[in-house]
Amino acid sequence: MKFELQQKQLLVFIILFISTLNGVAQQNDTLVLKMLIESSLEHSQSVKIMQAKEQSALYDKRIASMTYLPTISLGASYTRLNDDIRLPSDMENLLIGSQALLIKEALGLPFSMPLPQEIPLTAVPPLQKKDIFKANISGQMVLFSGLKIPWARKASEHAAKASKLLTEQESATVIKNVVETFDKLAVVAKSAKTLNSTELYLNEQERFVLKAFKNGLATELDLKKIELAKLKLEAKQIELNEARELLIARLHQLSSVDIQTLTAITPTLELFPLTVTSFNVSARKDLQALEEAIVATDYKRKIAYSEYLPKIVAFGKKELITEDLSTFDPEWYVGIGVKWTIFDGLNARNTAQKAKLERVVLENKKAQATELLELNLTKMKLNLSKNSQLAFVAKKQEEVSQKAFYLSKKQYENGLITLNDFLSSVLDLEKAKLENIQAIYQQRASVISLYEASGKLYDSALQLLNITK
């Protein structure tokens, strides 16, 4: 992943370098924004946390499915008893006596005749020697879980879907932060151009006033007014440079793209058209995640009640060392077992009721969130309508201020108005341009907020910028 991130940073640098060669107007903002968003999504710690939760839910589903697989284990043990386990002495004597009778019968000797001494009798072995070493392999396999396993798989599946939706919701937040920061950087870049234009106007006028001063047609006060206007402009430029550095630091924090590469970014700023006409909150990922969580609680309730259904398992065991087995120990066995809980102290019922209450809580959360989100969506629609109108008005104000500036410039040069009037027109033009820039930004921010409020920001960004998940 680190190598992929370095590749993206290199691509961002190449795009910016080509854009610089072709001029700012030719800069491909879409590609740069695409790379920044992809890098930010890969770098975001919050997205990584949500992805880890999603993977955890998927593992819960896998764990539930694998419950059907047999469990096989090896075991070994050593035990030392206080003594061998033997039959009672009278029983052992009886067995030895029976052994002697069987030998006499085999030899054809009378039962009353003593057994010859050269024919030994075998001692009765113990039932269990006191030193016991065992090694075995055993296995168990669930045949029927009382429907607990399939319901657990379903619950985990819906929990994983909820986590995936929340991951997309968090990704949408990251995308919004990147786009807003990118647009603010465009505001700074365009504002810097406006201040540069003002500086050119002031420099031109300073040369005009200085020439007039030498000819006795202007006063020293006029020169000081120009100087004061330039100092105020310099203060604005300092603030703008600080804002740019802060925005670059923010983009670096979001995307981890190096500062040097980000410094070359000079994005443009245009009104943002709407590509979607219908907006509602049903597409929001957080609401959809709540719906998935509600379904998961239904399966949790079913899991609880499955405790009252019978469970069937197959089992078996094979002893690997048979020397120390007792007379009664089997060498191997297999079997099927059934367990049916008749009464568990109402634990399963209480667990099911708890899951039911969780559903009630989630349903109320969803209803509450829907109401608030619908209100917020209405607010975002009205805000976009307002900012679109303000952007139109701001553009007209800039056009009028531009015409007024040219008129005042001619009038001042012809001695029809004072220097104060001309400087006022310069500041009015600068203010109108900056307000127009801010109005465009507000319109773009309103569009992004509307997309985010309706839950369409993530999918729309992926589609418009061709971003792969």
N, C-alpha and C positions, 0 to 999 in steps of 0.2 A: 504493500500500500504506500510505503514511503517513496518507492521508486516511481509509482504512478503519479504521486503528488509532485515530485520533482519534474516529471515530464510535462505536467500541466503548467507548472510555473515557467518552464522553458518556452512552452507554446504561447503563454501570455506575453512573455518578453518579446518573442518574435513578432507577434501581432502588433504590439505597441511600437516596435522598431519600424515595421513596414508602414504603420499609420503615420509615424513621424516623418518618414520620407515623403509620403503622399500628401501631407498637410492635415491639419486638425479636422477639416471638414470631411475628409475621406476616412476618418478613423472608424473602424468597425466596432461600435459599442456593443452590438449583440454578441459577437464572439468573445469579447473581453468579459462581458457580464456572464456569459455561459461558463467560461473557465473559472471565474471567481466563485460562482455558485457551486460548481462541481467540487472545487477545492474546499469550499466552506462546509459542504455536506460531508465530505470525507474527514475533515478536521474537527467538526463539531463534537465536543464531548457529550453534550446532551443527547444528540442523535445516537451516538455510540451506546449510551446508557439504555435508551429505548430499544435499540437493536438487540442488546444483550438480554433484555427482558423478553423480547419476542422469541429469541432463541431458547430461553429458559422454558417458555410455555410449550414450544415445539418438543423439547426434551421430555416434558411431562406427558405429552401424547405418546412419544416413543416408549417411555417407561411403561405406560399403561398397555400398549400393544405387546410389549415383550413379556408381559406377565404370563402369556400363554406358552412361552418357551420353557422347556424343562430346566430345572435347577439341579446341577450335578455337583457333588462335593466329595472330597476325599477326607477320611478321618483316620486317625491313629491314636492309640492310647496304651499306656502300661499301668497295670494295677498289681499291687502285692497284697495278698490277704494274710491274715494272722496265721492261717494254716490251710492245708488242703481241705476241700469239701468232700466228705466221704459219707457212705451209707452207715447206718447204725451197725455196731459190732455184731449183734445177733444176726442181722441180715447178711453181713459179710461172711460170717461163719456158715450160714445156711448155703450161700453160694459156693463156698469152698467145698463143703460137704457134697453138694450136688455135682461139683466138678469131679470129685473122687469117684462117685458112683458112676458117672458117665465113662470115666477111664476104665474102671473095672469091667463095665459092660462091653466096652470096645475090645478088652483083652480076653474076655471070656472067663473072668475070675468070679468066684462066688461073692455076693455082696457082703457076706460075713467075714471074708478073708481080708486081712490088712493089706493095704496097698504097698507094694515093694518100695523101699527107700530110694532106689535109683531112679524112680519116676517122680519128678518134682511136680508140685502143684503151683499154678500161676496165681500170684496175689491179685486180689480184686483192685483194679485201678480206681483212683479217686474220681468223683464226678467232676471236679474242677480243681486244677492245680492252683497253688497259691500265687505263683508268678504267671500273670496273664498279659500277653501282648497281642493287641488286635490292630488290624488295618482293614479298612473297608471302603467301598465306593457306594454312594447312595444317590438317589434321584427322586424328584417330585415334579409333577406336571399338573397344571390346572386344566381340567376338562370343561368345567362349567362354573362360572364365577357368580352366578345369580344376576347376570347382566351388569355387574358392577364394572367390568373392564370396558365393554363397548360404550357405556355411559360416561366413564372417565375419559375415554378417548374423545368423545364428542365435547365434553366440558373443556378439555385442554385445547381442542381445535378452535373453539370459539374464543377462548382466552388468548390464543395466539393471534387470531384475527383482530381482537381488540388491541393487542400490543402493536401489531403492524399498523393499524390505523392511527394510533397515538404516535408512532414513529413518523408517519407521514405528516401528522399535525405539527410535530416538532420541526420536521424538515421545512414545512411551510413558514414557520417562524424564522428559521435561519435564512430562507430565501428572502423574506420580507426585510430582514435586517440588512442583508447585502444590497438589495435593490435601493432601499432608502439611503444607505450610506453612499452608494454609487451616485445616486441622484444629488445628494448634498455636495458631493465632490464636483458634480457638474455645475451646481449653483455657484460654488466657489470659483470654478474656472471661468464661468461666464461673467460673474461679478468682477473678477480680476480684469477681464477685457473691458468692462464698462469703466472701471477706475482708470485703466490705461488710456481710454478715450478721453476721459475728463482731464487726465494729466497732459495729454496732447493739446487739448483746448487751452488749458491754463498756460502751458509753455508758449503756445502761439500768441496768446494774449499778453503774456509777460514781455515778449519781444516787441509787440506793438506798443505797449505802455512805455517800455524803456526808450523806444525810439521817440515816442511823443514827449517823454520827460526831457530828453536831451534837447528837443526843439522848444521846450517851454510850454508844451501843450498838455502836460500831465503833472501832477504833484507827487511828492514823495509818499504821501498817504495812499495814493493809488498803487504804488509799488508794494507797500506794506500789506495792502488788502490782498494783492495777488500772492504774496509770500505766505500770508496767513491761510489762504485757501489751499495752497500747496501743502502746508504743514498738516492741516486737517485731513487732506487726502492721504498723506503719508501715514497718518495714524490709522486710517481705515485699511490701508494696505497691510500694515503690520498685523492688525487683527485678522485680516483675511488669510494671511500666511500661517498664522497660528491655527486657525480653523482647518486649513488644508492639512497641516501636519497631524492634527488630532484625528481627522477623518482617515488619513492614510494609516495611522496607527490602529484605528478601529478596523479597517479592512484587513490589515495584517493579522490582527487578533482573530478575526472571523475566518480568514482563508489560509493563514500561515504563509501566504506568498510574501517574498522578501520585500523590504521597504524600498530598495532601489528600483525594483520592477514596478511597484505601485506608484512611485513618484512620477513615472513617465505617463501615467494615466491623465488625460484631459478630456473627459467625456463631454458630449454635447447634451443639450437639454431641449426637448420638444414636447408638445402636448401628447398625452398618452391616449390613443383611441381605445374604445371598448370593443373587444372581440366577442363578448358574451352579452346577450340582451336580457336573459332571464336569470334572476338571482333569488335564491331562497336558502334557508339554513339546513335543509335536509341533506345537502352534500357535505356538510362539515364532518370531518373525520372524528372529532371528539364525541359528537352525538352518535355517530355510527358505532364507535367503540363502546359507548354506554349500552347500546342495543345488543351488541355481542356479549357484553358482560351480563346483561339480563338473561339472555338465553343460556349462558353458562351456569347461572344460579339454578335454572330449572333442572339441568342435568345433575347438579350437586344434590338437589332434593331427591332425585331418583336414585342417586348413588346411596344416599342415606337409607332409603327404604329397601334397597337391595340386600341389606343385611338380614332381612327376614326371609329371603329366598335361600334354598339349599345350595351348598357349594360341593362340587365333586372334584376330587383330585386322584391321580394315579401315583403310586409310589413303589419303590423297590430298593433292595439293598443286596450287595454281594460282598462276602468276607474274602479278603485277599490272603489272609494267613489263617489256616485252619488248625494248626497244631495245638493252639491254646484254647480252642473252643470247648465249652463244657458239653456234657452229654445232651443237654437240652437246647443248645444254641444251634439255629439253622445256618447252613452255609450260605444260602441266599433265599430271598423271598420277593414277591411282587404282589400288589394288591390295589384295590380301589377303595377310597374312603368318601363318606358323605357326612357333611356337617350341616345341620339345620338349626339355626337359632330360633328357639320358640319364644323366649322372653329374655331381654337384655337390660332390664331395668329402665326401659323407655329411652335409652340413649339414642337409638337410631331415629326415633320419632322426634326427640328434642333437636337433633342435628338437622332433620328435615325442616322443622319449624324455623330454625335459625336461618337456613338457606332461603326460606320463604320471606322472612323479614328482610334479608339482604336484597331480595328482588324488589320489595316495596321501597326500600331506601334508594335503590338505583333508578326505579321508575320515577320517583319524586325528584331525584337529581336531574334526570333527563327532562322532565316537564319544566322544572325551574330554569334549567339551562336554555331550553328552547324558547321560553318566554323572553329571557334576557337577551339571547342572541338575535331573536326577531326584532326586538326593540333596537339593538345595536345595528342591525342590518338596515332598518329604516333610517336611522341616524346617518349611516354611511351613504345611503342613497341621496339624502337631502344635502349632505356635506359635499358630495360630488357635484350635484346640481349647482350649489352655491359657488363652489370653487371654479367650475367651468364658466359660469357667468362672470365671475371676478377676473378670470384670466382673459376673457374677451374684452372687458372694460380696461384692464391694465394694458393690453396691447394698444387699444385706442389712445389711452393716455400717453403712452410712449410716442406714438405717431404725432399727437398734437404737441407734445413737449419738444419733439425734434424740429417741427416746423417753427414753433415759437423761438427755439434757440437760434435757428438760422436768421429769423427776422430781427431778433435782438442784436445778433452779431453785426448785421449790416447797419442797424440803427446806431449802435454804439460807435462803430467805425466812422459813421457820418456825423457823430456828435449829437444825435437826437435823444439819447438816453444816457444815464450815468453808468459808471462802472459797477456800482452796487446792483443796478437793474440787470446788467449783463451777467454778473456773477450769480445772481439769483436764478437767471434762466439756465445757466450751466448746472447749478445744483438741482434745479427742477428736472432737468433732463436726466441727470444721474439718478435722482430718486425714482423717476418714472421707469427707467431701465431696470433698476434693482427691484422695484416692486413687480415689474412684469416677470422678471426671473423668478421671484418668490412665488408669484401667482402660478406660473407654469409648474414649479415644484409642488405646490399645494394640490394642483389638479392631478399630477401624477401620483402623489401620495394618497389622494382620495380614491383613485382607481385601484391602487394596490390594496388599500384598506377594505374597499368593497369586495374585491376578490377574496381577501382573507376572511372577511366576515361571512361570506357565503360558502366558504370551504372549497373554492375553486382555484385558489392561488397555486397550490402544489401541482395539480394536474395541468393547469394552463401553462405554468412556467416550464414544466417538462416538455409540453407539446410545442410551445412557441420557440423555446431555445434548443429543442432537440436534445434534452438531457436524458441520459440513460440512468435507470434506477440502480 
